Amino acid sequence: MPADPRPRKTAVGDPRRAAKKAAASPRKAAGAGSARPALRRTGPDGRPLKAVAKKGVAKKAVAKKAAAPRKRPPQNRRPPVPRKPKPKRPPRTLKLGRPALRLRVTFGVMAFVLSLFAGRLILLQGVDPNSYALAATKENTKPFVLHASRGDIVDRNGVPLSVSDDAVAITADPSQTSKVAGDLAAILSPKLSGTTYDKLVATLSRKGRFVYVARQVSPQTWNQIDAAIKAQNNDRAKAKQPLLVGLYTEADPVRNHPNGTIAANVVGVVSAEGKGQSGLEQGLNDKLSGQDGKAMYEVDAKGNKIPNADHTVEEPKPGVGAQLTLDADLQWFAEKRIEQAVKQYKAESGAVVTMDVKSGEIVAMANYPTFDPNQPVKADALKNPALEQVYEPGSVQKVVTMAALADAGLISLDTKLKVPGGISVQRRTIRDHFDHGVLNLTIAGVIAKSSNVGTVIASQQMPIQDFVHYLKNFGFGEKTGLNFPGESRGLMPPGDEWSELTRSNVAFGQGLSANAVQMTAAVNAVANGGVYVPPKLVKNYVDANGNSIPNPSGASRRVVSESAAKQVSTMMEAVTAKGGTATQAAIPGYLVAGKTGTAQEVDSSCGCYRKWATSFAGFAPADNPRFVTYVVLQNPTNGRGGGFQGGPVFHDVMSYALQKYAVPPTGAKQPVVPLTW
């Protein structure tokens, strides 16, 4: 091949570019002849080093480069290879699936869904059907409380003292009443006491499905409310306004006391929920209240009963009534008489208790102040002081002391004592309520004159342990057995190893405390020939059919001999006779045995003795006792003395009882008993 006549440029600078050119142009390589190829120089790292041109040549090359751009030599390229034309794709078409496969898939899905339903049915009907049925029933039923009728409380003659009258509780479904709460409240507020329009609106707009609007509403009041709602609904229906709905009623009996304040402290009251809150209503609550029933009714979406739908009813069990031993007539008279005495002598309070000697039945238990159980009353006024208030009984306690000494044979009606004006016991001086020198008194004179000193002298003959034993037998330091709520057992020094001073104080009625019923029962033991009869307040229980169930009495016990009781009774007769300390208690035609009492009381504000309790206890006819009556006034400020303050009250109440029960005078004459010697 002939040599290319065109001049060749000398590769200056980059040897790699020159090598590439030589490899790309075989003709250039051939034109080079047999010239020796230049050696490639590399650096220490193996990379080729740039060739360093000679100084003159470099300058010429630069000059040429600046003069004209370098032209790339033509490349030897292969001629393009003609490509085969691609075949055209056919248009896409929808491929139809196989019908058999589609049917299998469809039936599989349907079988899976049906199996879920079948499993659920098996669970509901076979595995645990009862629980699901119960859940469904709860969703569609509503419970209603059926209140049991509370037993009545009547006196010994059937006079009602506390009975249940028909009444209703107004309830609401706030989900229905909230939209018309204002209109309903406008109707209710004038009819219901103890609430306001705003309170009713708030109640009717609460969340939930049930709320009490009012309790113990009389049927007459509800009828007025119901009539007003119906009248408004007629007008609303014509005007296409929302109807007044969502109010309901349920039985909610109210406790009523037909005779007002009579025996209110004894009978007590019940709360708005129908539970006993005080007195016998509380003490006998389990018997009186009975057992509530319940009913389950099917209801609609609004909570209304569905007529003729399935329902279950558990009938309530009515409570048992209580027939008391109280006589309403005598109770009323005793309450009026003690009220008069409290006001007359400006006392803080007073109580009267009258008991049947033989049976221990309490025919009157009157207190003043009292309250009207048909009206709202404060909790402090609900107490029964005759059983709950204790005090130091004073000289009435001498009846018990003398009975114990007589039973032990240490005294008799012939006992004579020299009684000084005072006696020292363990460096304390005990005196009488009147100043005197040495008196020559019989034991009857000691009782008639109510001598503290004479009583102490007589009591020192008995060992202290024996004296304590007698006191416990007479019921001191123990409850009476009436099971009355709040009853106090009284206070008595613990043990039987008393000091001589303690024994002396207790002998004449200081240093121990008791309530009015305890004192009545103690004196009654002397009137009953030395036999202690536990007090009784409930005579019979009466079931729902009117059958009487006797309430058993407590066991009686002899505390002193009949002879000892008779001697003490004779001493007590001298108290109401001429020369005694309570002639005001004498009743013409009857022998009356009695004993006065005046005792100091501790004032809780200072912890010191500066209050007083005056009392009188007695029984008649003394020769054949029928009733014993005890009277006590707490802290009278208009005079002080058991004879002239308690004696007249005893006279009036005992006279009423003797006449009411037609107890004839015995015609016995007052025995002549010497008081001095």
Secondary structure, DSSP 8 states (H G I E B T S, - for coil): -----S------S-HHHHHHHHHH-HHHHHHTTT-------B-TTS-B------HHHHHHHHHHHHHS------------------------------HHHHHHHHHHHHHHHHHHHHHHHHIIIIISHHHHHHHHHHHHEEEEEE------EE-TT--EEEEEE--EEEEE-HHHHGGGHHHHHHHHTTT-SS--HHHHHHHHT-SSS-EEEEEEE-HHHHHHHHHHHHHHHHHHHHTT------EEEEE--EEE-TTTTTTHHHH--B-TTS-B-SHHHHHTHHHHH-B-EEEEEEB-TTS-B-TT--EEEE--B---EEEES--HHHHHHHHHHHHHHHHHTT-SEEEEEEEETTT-BEEEEEEES---TTS---GGGG--HHHH--B--GGGHHHHHHHHHHHTTS--TT-EEEE-SEEEETTEEEE-SS--S-EEEEHHHHHHTT-HHHHHHHHTTS-HHHHHHHHHHTTTTS--S---TT----B--SSS---HHHHHHHHTT-S-BB-HHHHHHHHHHHHTTTEE---B-EEEEE-TT--EEE------EE-S-HHHHHHHHHHHHHHHSTTSS-GGG--TTS--EEEEEEEEEEETTTTEEEEEEEEEEEEESTTS--EEEEEEEES-SS---IIIIIHHHHHHHHHHHHHHTT-------------B-
